[in-house]
Amino acid sequence: MVTLQELAHYTDTFLQTDSFRDYCPNGLQVEGKETIGSVITGVTASLAMIDVACARQADAVLVHHGYFWKNEDSCITGIKRARLAVLLRNDISLLAYHLPLDAHPEVGNNVQLGRLLGIQIDGLLQSRDRDVCGSYGHLDQAIQAETFERLISTKLRRSCIHVDAGPAMVKTVGWCTGAGQGFIELAVKKNLDAYISGEISEPTAHIAREAKIHYFAAGHHATERYGIQALGEHLRQEFSIRHEFVDIDNPA
């Protein structure tokens, strides 16, 4: 057992939440019972995720996508009311970490995706107006672009979108999980062979073709499954609490 405040303080410090300008509050978003013995982790704090936490009698839900996003309606009505009502009625805490979880060098979404795909990390893709944008690195051996596409789809269990515009062989890769498609031009500046993100936007394909770089859209949810699992396992080992990752599938 660990107290809720100890768990939240440790995780805030571990992920260095104070270092980020974000679109939502990071850390404890909904306060439940004082002590934590079990945690359910998942990508998003949907009602389905909360229902699983209730069924498993978890003390806390730990996610990447929580609540109270910038510019959203602050009224507690509709879907928001329903989610909060279940959490409060069952005394379940909600903790959420967005950009700090993307960026962390050990358990972060970007580093975890790189490891999953066998990419050696060489550095960060960063822009002046953002705290973190992604990573870049290299494969141990160059592989055909079609083979790399199959590797991504197999590892993520999701058919990815491939804009086939780069060289025949892929060696150097940039990536940013989730809605990271807008940073493709940072990969272009690095003269990389390929760039991966979760989502694709209308301009992304044109940029890839004109810059002659492969682009892979592998799914927002699919690319961000792994950081929250790694964080949950880290907390399990640190505090000897129970941890279970629940994958509420999302085609996005």
C-alpha positions in Angstrom: 0.0 0.0 0.0 1.0 3.6 -0.7 -0.9 6.8 0.1 -2.5 8.5 -2.9 -0.5 11.7 -2.1 2.8 9.8 -2.0 2.0 8.1 -5.3 1.0 11.3 -7.0 4.0 13.2 -5.7 6.4 10.5 -6.7 5.0 10.2 -10.2 4.9 14.0 -10.7 8.6 14.1 -9.7 9.6 11.1 -11.7 8.0 12.5 -14.9 9.1 16.1 -14.1 5.7 17.5 -14.8 6.7 21.1 -13.8 9.0 21.2 -16.8 6.1 21.1 -19.4 3.6 23.5 -20.8 0.6 21.3 -21.5 -3.0 21.3 -22.7 -4.3 19.7 -19.5 -3.4 19.3 -15.8 -0.8 16.5 -15.2 -1.0 14.4 -12.1 -3.9 13.8 -9.8 -7.2 14.9 -11.5 -9.8 13.2 -9.4 -9.2 12.3 -5.7 -10.4 9.0 -4.4 -9.5 6.9 -1.4 -6.4 7.7 0.7 -4.4 4.6 0.1 -3.6 2.8 -3.1 -3.1 -1.0 -3.4 -4.0 -1.5 -7.0 -3.8 0.5 -10.2 -5.4 0.1 -13.6 -3.6 1.7 -16.5 -4.8 2.5 -20.0 -4.5 5.0 -22.8 -7.6 7.1 -22.2 -10.0 7.6 -19.2 -13.1 6.6 -21.0 -16.2 5.3 -19.2 -15.3 1.8 -20.4 -11.9 2.1 -18.7 -13.6 3.3 -15.5 -16.1 0.4 -15.6 -13.2 -2.1 -15.8 -11.5 -0.4 -12.8 -14.7 -0.8 -10.9 -15.1 -4.4 -11.9 -11.5 -5.1 -10.8 -12.0 -3.1 -7.6 -9.0 -0.9 -8.5 -8.1 2.0 -6.2 -6.8 4.3 -9.0 -6.9 4.7 -12.8 -3.7 5.9 -14.4 -3.9 7.1 -18.0 -2.2 9.2 -20.8 -5.4 11.0 -21.8 -7.3 12.3 -18.8 -9.7 15.2 -18.4 -10.0 19.0 -18.3 -8.3 19.9 -21.6 -7.6 23.4 -22.5 -10.5 25.2 -24.2 -13.0 22.4 -23.5 -16.4 23.3 -21.9 -15.8 23.3 -18.1 -19.4 22.5 -17.2 -19.8 19.1 -15.5 -22.6 17.8 -17.8 -23.3 14.9 -20.1 -20.4 12.5 -20.7 -18.1 14.3 -18.3 -20.6 14.1 -15.5 -21.2 10.4 -16.1 -17.5 9.6 -16.0 -16.8 11.7 -12.9 -19.9 10.3 -11.2 -18.7 6.7 -11.5 -15.2 7.6 -10.2 -16.5 9.6 -7.2 -19.2 7.0 -6.4 -16.6 4.3 -6.2 -13.9 6.4 -4.5 -11.5 5.7 -7.4 -8.7 8.2 -8.1 -7.7 9.4 -11.6 -4.1 10.3 -12.4 -3.2 11.4 -16.0 0.1 12.4 -17.6 0.2 13.8 -21.2 3.4 15.4 -22.5 5.5 14.3 -19.5 4.7 10.7 -20.4 5.4 11.3 -24.1 8.8 12.7 -23.4 10.2 10.6 -20.5 13.6 9.0 -21.4 12.8 5.7 -19.6 9.0 5.0 -19.7 7.9 7.6 -22.3 5.7 6.8 -25.3 8.4 7.8 -27.8 11.2 5.8 -26.2 8.9 2.8 -25.7 7.8 2.8 -29.4 11.4 3.1 -30.5 12.3 0.0 -28.5 9.3 -1.9 -29.8 10.4 -1.2 -33.4 14.1 -1.9 -32.8 15.1 1.7 -33.5 18.3 2.9 -31.8 17.7 6.5 -30.5 20.2 9.1 -31.6 18.5 12.3 -30.4 15.3 14.4 -30.0 13.2 16.0 -32.7 12.5 19.4 -31.1 11.1 22.8 -32.2 11.5 26.1 -30.5 7.8 26.5 -29.5 7.3 23.0 -28.1 8.7 21.2 -25.1 9.0 17.9 -26.9 8.2 16.7 -30.4 9.7 13.2 -30.8 12.8 11.2 -31.4 15.1 10.1 -34.3 17.4 7.2 -34.7 18.5 4.3 -36.8 17.9 0.7 -37.5 20.8 -1.7 -37.0 20.5 -2.7 -40.6 18.7 -0.9 -43.5 15.5 -2.7 -44.6 13.2 -2.4 -47.5 10.4 0.2 -47.0 7.7 -2.5 -47.5 9.4 -4.7 -44.9 9.5 -1.8 -42.4 5.7 -1.2 -43.1 5.0 -4.8 -42.2 7.1 -4.6 -39.1 5.2 -1.6 -37.8 1.8 -3.2 -38.6 2.8 -6.5 -36.9 4.3 -4.9 -33.8 1.4 -2.5 -33.3 -1.3 -5.1 -34.4 -2.8 -2.4 -36.6 -2.4 -1.9 -40.4 -0.6 1.4 -40.8 -1.0 4.0 -43.6 2.2 4.2 -45.7 3.0 7.2 -47.9 5.6 5.5 -50.0 7.8 8.4 -51.0 11.3 7.8 -49.7 14.3 5.7 -50.6 14.0 1.9 -51.4 15.8 1.1 -48.1 15.0 2.6 -44.7 17.8 3.1 -42.2 17.2 6.4 -40.4 13.8 7.1 -38.8 12.1 9.9 -36.9 8.9 9.4 -34.9 6.4 11.1 -32.5 3.5 9.1 -31.1 -0.1 10.3 -31.2 -0.9 13.4 -33.1 2.7 14.1 -34.1 2.2 14.3 -37.9 2.9 18.1 -37.9 6.5 17.4 -37.0 7.3 15.6 -40.2 9.2 18.6 -41.4 11.7 18.2 -38.5 12.4 14.8 -39.8 12.9 16.2 -43.3 15.4 18.7 -41.9 17.4 15.8 -40.4 17.4 14.1 -43.9 15.8 11.0 -42.5 14.5 8.1 -44.6 11.2 7.8 -42.8 8.9 9.4 -40.2 6.2 7.7 -38.0 3.4 9.2 -36.1 0.0 8.1 -34.9 -2.3 10.3 -37.0 -2.2 11.7 -40.5 -3.5 15.0 -41.7 -4.3 16.2 -45.2 -1.0 18.1 -45.7 1.1 15.2 -44.4 1.1 13.1 -47.6 2.0 16.1 -49.8 4.9 17.0 -47.5 6.2 13.4 -47.6 6.0 13.1 -51.3 7.6 16.5 -52.0 10.4 15.9 -49.4 10.9 12.3 -50.6 10.5 10.7 -47.2 8.5 7.7 -46.2 5.6 8.5 -43.8 3.8 5.9 -41.7 0.6 6.7 -39.7 0.4 3.9 -37.2 -2.6 5.0 -35.1 -2.9 7.5 -32.2 -4.0 4.8 -29.7 -1.8 2.1 -31.1 1.4 4.2 -30.8 0.6 5.3 -27.2 -0.2 2.0 -25.5 3.3 1.4 -24.3 4.4 4.4 -22.1 1.5 4.0 -19.7 2.2 0.3 -19.4 5.9 1.0 -18.6 4.9 3.7 -16.0 2.5 1.3 -14.4 5.1 -1.4 -14.1 7.6 1.1 -12.7 5.2 2.1 -10.0 4.3 -1.5 -9.2 8.0 -2.3 -8.6 8.6 1.0 -6.6 5.6 0.6 -4.3 4.7 -3.2 -4.5 1.2 -2.4 -5.6 -0.9 -4.4 -8.1 -0.9 -3.2 -11.7 -3.0 -4.2 -14.7 -2.9 -2.6 -18.2 -6.3 -2.6 -19.9 -6.4 -2.0 -23.7 -9.8 -0.4 -24.5 -9.3 -0.6 -28.3 -9.7 2.6 -30.4 -9.4 2.6 -34.2 -8.0 6.2 -34.2 
